[in-house]
Amino acid sequence: MRLIQLLDDAAATRVGVVDDDGGQVRLLDGISSMYDLARAAIAAGHTLEQAARAQKGDKTLDYRDALSRQRVLSPLHHPDPAHCLVTGTGLTHLGSAAARDAMHQQLKQKADHELTDSMKMFQWGVEGGIPRDGQPGAQPEWFYKGNGSIVVAPGATLPSPDFALDGGEEPELVGLYVIGDDGQPYRLGFAIGNEFSDHVTERKNYLYLAHSKLRACAIGPELRTGELPADLRGTSRVHRDGQVIWEKPFLTGEANMCHSLANLEYHHFKYAAHRRPGDVHLHFFGTATLSFADGVRTQPGDRFEIDLPALGAPLSNPLGTVAANFALGGIRAL
C-alpha cells in the first residue's frame, strides 16, 4: 500500500492512500496523521495496511496536483519533533566504499598496502554484515543527523547552513518506525530519502563525518508498506537552470547491500535509548551513488531529484542557503 501525509483543502494534516496508477489519493476518515494511524494499528493488533483500509473515506484528491502545490508532507512525523530521531548507517552497499575511500585516500599517510578505516569497515560488512545462526552480524557505521525539525517536505527547500562547505544529495532508502508503549519497535514501511551531507567537510578528515551529517534531509513523498523488493533500481539527478547537469542510476535493496536490513535495524534498536515508548525513528540505510564523487559542486537553486519507482513518486527538493544565526561568543553565562 502507498500511504502519504498531506494538507487537505482546510490546511489540516490528513493521511491518504495513493491509488495504483498514482493519480488519486483517497483520504482516511478519523485519522489526522500517520503517527496516529500507527498508534491505532499497534493498539488494535493490526498491520498499518489493515488500519488504513478500515478508515478509508469517500473523499479523493488529485495526487499530482497535491505534489505540484507542495501540499504533500513527509510521510511520518512526531507531534513533538524532539521525539523523532533521524539517524543513518553508511558503507552498507556493495560499491559504497569506493567514493568514500577516494575522498579519504589522499589523506592517508600509511603504507600503500594498508586499508583505510573506511575500507576496513566496508570489508567487515562484506564478510559479516548478514546475521548467521541467529547471531547478529557485524556492526555498521552509524551516525546521528538530528531530530524531527531537520526533515523537510517533498518539494520544500533543503537549507544548507552558511558555514557549510558543500551540500550534496545522497539517494537512500529510509525505514520509518514507531516505538510502542511497551518499548517494541514497529516498522511502518519504507520511503525514498535524500540524506544530504557536507562532503567537503567529511573529506577533510573522516572524523568530521559527524559534523558533515548534521544537516537537513528530505523523506517521501510516500510510505510503502509490506515486504520490500530485494533489488531496487532508481535514478538520481541534479537540475540547474532547468537542465539536468548530472544523472546516474543507483541500486539499493538487500540484493545490492553487504548488510541485511535486519542487521542494520538490530544494531540501531539494540540500544535501550532507541526504544523509548512513543518515539519516532527515521533511519537512512546508506547509498553508493553521489554527484560529489563525480566532481559536481552544487549551488543554491539546484534541484535534487531521486526517482525510485518501486516506492512511488520521485522526491524532489531545491537547494537553498540559510544563516546559522549563531556566532562565536553566543553563549550567555547564568
C-alpha positions in Angstrom: 0.0 0.0 0.0 1.1 3.5 -0.8 0.4 6.0 2.0 1.1 9.7 2.3 0.5 12.6 4.6 -0.8 15.8 3.1 -2.7 19.0 3.8 -6.4 19.0 2.8 -8.4 21.9 1.5 -8.6 23.3 5.0 -4.9 23.0 5.5 -5.4 20.2 8.1 -3.0 17.3 8.1 -4.5 14.1 6.7 -3.4 10.6 5.7 -4.3 9.3 2.3 -3.9 6.1 0.2 -2.5 6.6 -3.3 -4.2 4.5 -6.0 -2.3 2.1 -8.1 -1.8 4.5 -11.1 -0.7 7.3 -8.8 -3.5 9.6 -10.0 -5.8 9.9 -7.0 -5.4 9.9 -3.2 -8.3 8.6 -1.0 -8.3 10.3 2.4 -8.8 8.4 5.6 -11.6 9.4 8.0 -10.9 10.0 11.6 -7.1 9.9 11.2 -5.1 13.1 11.3 -1.5 11.8 11.0 0.5 8.7 10.1 1.6 8.7 13.7 -2.0 8.4 14.9 -2.7 5.7 12.3 0.4 3.7 13.5 -0.6 4.0 17.2 -4.1 2.9 16.4 -2.8 -0.1 14.5 -0.5 -1.1 17.3 -3.3 -0.8 19.9 -5.6 -2.9 17.8 -3.0 -5.5 16.9 -3.4 -4.8 13.2 -1.0 -4.0 10.4 -0.7 -0.5 9.2 -2.4 -1.5 5.9 -5.3 -3.1 7.8 -5.7 0.0 9.9 -5.7 2.2 6.8 -8.3 0.1 4.9 -10.6 0.3 7.9 -10.5 4.1 7.8 -10.9 4.7 4.1 -13.3 7.6 3.4 -15.1 8.8 0.3 -13.2 12.0 -0.4 -10.4 11.9 -3.0 -7.8 14.4 -4.2 -5.7 14.7 -7.3 -2.2 13.4 -6.3 -0.2 15.2 -8.9 -2.0 18.5 -8.1 -1.2 18.0 -4.4 2.5 17.4 -5.2 2.8 20.4 -7.5 1.2 22.6 -4.9 3.5 21.3 -2.2 0.7 20.0 -0.1 2.3 16.6 0.4 4.2 16.3 3.7 6.9 13.8 4.8 5.1 10.5 5.4 5.8 10.3 9.2 6.4 12.8 11.9 6.0 13.0 15.7 3.8 15.8 17.1 6.9 16.8 19.1 9.9 16.9 16.8 12.3 16.3 19.8 10.8 12.8 20.0 11.8 12.0 16.4 15.3 10.6 16.0 16.9 10.9 12.5 19.9 8.6 12.0 21.7 6.5 9.4 24.2 3.9 8.5 27.0 4.1 6.0 29.2 1.8 4.0 26.3 -0.6 3.7 26.0 -1.0 -0.1 28.2 -3.0 -2.4 30.4 -0.4 -4.1 29.7 2.2 -1.4 33.2 2.2 -0.2 34.7 3.4 -3.5 33.5 7.0 -3.3 34.2 7.2 0.4 37.7 5.8 0.1 38.5 8.1 -2.8 37.7 11.1 -0.5 39.9 9.8 2.2 42.7 8.2 0.3 44.6 11.4 -0.3 44.8 12.0 3.5 46.1 8.5 4.3 49.7 8.6 5.4 50.1 4.9 5.7 51.8 2.3 3.5 50.1 1.7 0.2 49.2 -1.9 1.2 47.2 -0.8 4.3 43.5 -0.2 4.1 41.8 3.0 5.1 39.4 2.8 8.0 36.5 3.2 5.6 37.7 0.2 3.6 38.2 -1.9 6.7 34.7 -1.2 7.9 33.3 -1.9 4.5 35.2 -5.2 4.4 33.7 -6.2 7.8 30.3 -5.7 6.3 31.1 -7.8 3.2 32.4 -10.6 5.4 29.9 -10.4 8.2 27.0 -8.0 7.6 24.4 -10.7 7.3 23.4 -12.5 10.5 24.1 -16.2 10.6 23.0 -18.9 13.0 20.7 -16.5 14.8 23.6 -14.2 15.8 23.9 -10.5 14.9 26.2 -9.6 12.0 29.0 -7.0 12.0 28.2 -3.5 13.3 27.8 -0.9 10.6 28.9 2.7 10.6 26.2 4.7 12.5 25.6 8.4 12.6 23.1 10.9 14.1 21.6 13.6 11.8 19.2 15.4 14.1 15.6 15.4 15.4 12.4 15.8 13.5 12.9 19.5 13.0 15.5 18.8 10.2 13.1 16.9 8.0 11.8 19.0 5.1 8.7 18.0 3.0 8.8 16.9 -0.6 9.3 19.9 -2.8 10.5 22.1 0.0 13.9 23.8 0.0 16.8 21.8 1.6 18.5 24.5 3.7 22.3 24.4 3.9 23.8 26.5 6.7 26.0 29.4 5.6 29.0 27.7 7.3 28.7 24.6 5.2 31.4 23.8 2.7 29.2 21.7 0.5 25.6 20.5 0.2 25.2 17.3 -1.8 22.5 14.7 -2.3 22.5 11.1 -1.1 19.8 9.0 -2.5 18.8 6.4 0.0 16.2 4.0 1.4 14.6 5.1 4.7 13.0 2.9 7.3 10.1 4.6 9.3 9.4 3.3 12.8 7.2 4.0 15.8 8.0 2.6 19.3 5.1 1.0 21.0 4.1 1.7 24.6 5.9 -1.5 25.7 9.2 -0.4 24.0 8.7 -2.6 20.9 9.9 -1.0 17.7 7.4 -1.3 14.8 8.4 -0.7 11.2 5.6 1.1 9.3 7.4 0.8 6.0 9.9 2.4 3.7 10.3 5.7 1.8 12.7 7.5 -0.5 15.2 9.7 1.3 17.7 12.4 0.4 20.1 12.2 3.3 22.0 15.4 2.2 25.5 15.9 3.6 28.5 18.2 3.5 31.0 16.1 1.6 33.8 18.7 1.6 33.8 18.8 5.4 33.9 15.0 5.5 36.7 14.8 3.0 39.0 16.9 5.2 39.1 14.1 7.8 36.8 11.1 8.3 36.5 12.1 12.0 34.5 15.1 10.6 31.8 12.7 9.4 29.7 13.5 12.4 29.8 17.2 11.6 29.1 16.6 7.9 25.8 14.7 8.7 24.3 17.4 10.9 22.2 18.8 8.1 18.6 18.9 6.8 17.2 15.9 4.9 14.1 15.1 2.9 11.9 12.0 3.0 9.0 10.9 1.0 6.6 11.5 -0.6 5.3 8.0 0.0 5.5 5.3 2.6 5.4 1.8 1.2 4.1 -0.9 3.4 4.8 -4.6 3.2 7.8 -6.5 2.0 10.4 -4.6 0.1 11.8 -6.0 -3.2 15.4 -7.1 -2.7 16.6 -5.4 -5.9 15.6 -1.7 -6.1 16.8 0.5 -9.0 16.4 4.2 -9.3 17.9 7.3 -10.8 19.4 10.3 -9.0 19.6 13.7 -10.8 20.8 17.2 -10.2 19.0 20.0 -12.1 20.3 23.5 -12.7 18.5 26.3 -14.6 16.0 23.8 -16.0 18.7 21.4 -17.3 19.9 18.1 -15.9 23.6 18.6 -15.1 24.2 15.2 -13.6 22.3 11.9 -13.7 23.2 8.4 -12.6 21.4 5.2 -11.8 21.6 3.8 -8.3 20.9 0.5 -6.7 19.6 -0.3 -3.2 17.7 -3.1 -1.5 19.3 -6.2 0.1 20.4 -7.7 -3.2 22.8 -4.7 -3.5 23.9 -4.4 0.1 26.6 -6.0 2.2 24.4 -5.7 5.3 20.9 -7.1 5.7 18.2 -4.7 6.8 17.6 -6.9 9.8 21.2 -6.5 10.8 21.1 -2.7 10.4 17.8 -2.5 12.4 19.2 -4.7 15.2 22.3 -2.5 15.6 20.2 0.6 15.8 17.5 -0.6 18.2 19.7 -2.7 20.4 20.3 0.5 22.4 17.6 1.0 25.1 17.6 4.7 24.5 16.3 3.9 20.9 13.3 2.0 22.3 11.6 4.8 24.2 7.8 4.4 24.1 6.1 6.7 21.7 9.2 7.9 19.8 9.5 8.0 16.0 12.7 6.9 14.2 13.6 7.7 10.6 16.7 5.7 9.7 18.7 6.1 6.4 20.2 2.8 5.1 23.1 4.2 3.0 24.0 4.8 -0.6 26.7 4.1 -3.2 25.9 7.0 -5.6 26.9 10.7 -5.1 27.2 13.5 -7.6 30.0 14.8 -5.5 32.1 11.7 -6.2 31.8 12.7 -9.9 33.1 16.2 -9.4 29.7 18.0 -9.2 29.7 21.0 -6.9 26.1 22.1 -6.2 24.9 25.6 -5.7 21.8 27.4 -4.3 18.9 26.9 -6.8 20.0 23.5 -7.9 17.2 20.9 -7.6 17.8 17.3 -6.5 15.5 14.6 -7.9 15.6 11.0 -6.5 13.4 8.6 -8.6 12.8 5.1 -7.2 9.7 3.8 -8.9 9.1 0.9 -6.6 8.5 3.4 -3.8 6.2 5.7 -5.7 6.5 9.3 -6.9 10.0 10.9 -7.0 11.4 13.0 -4.2 12.4 16.5 -5.5 13.9 19.4 -3.4 15.7 22.6 -4.4 18.9 23.6 -2.5 19.0 26.8 -0.5 21.3 28.6 2.0 20.3 29.8 5.4 22.1 31.9 8.0 23.2 29.9 11.0 22.2 32.8 13.3 24.8 31.9 15.8 28.2 33.5 16.4 31.4 32.8 18.3 30.7 34.0 21.9 27.0 33.4 21.5 26.7 31.6 24.8 25.4 33.5 27.9 26.5 32.6 31.3 23.8 32.3 34.0 
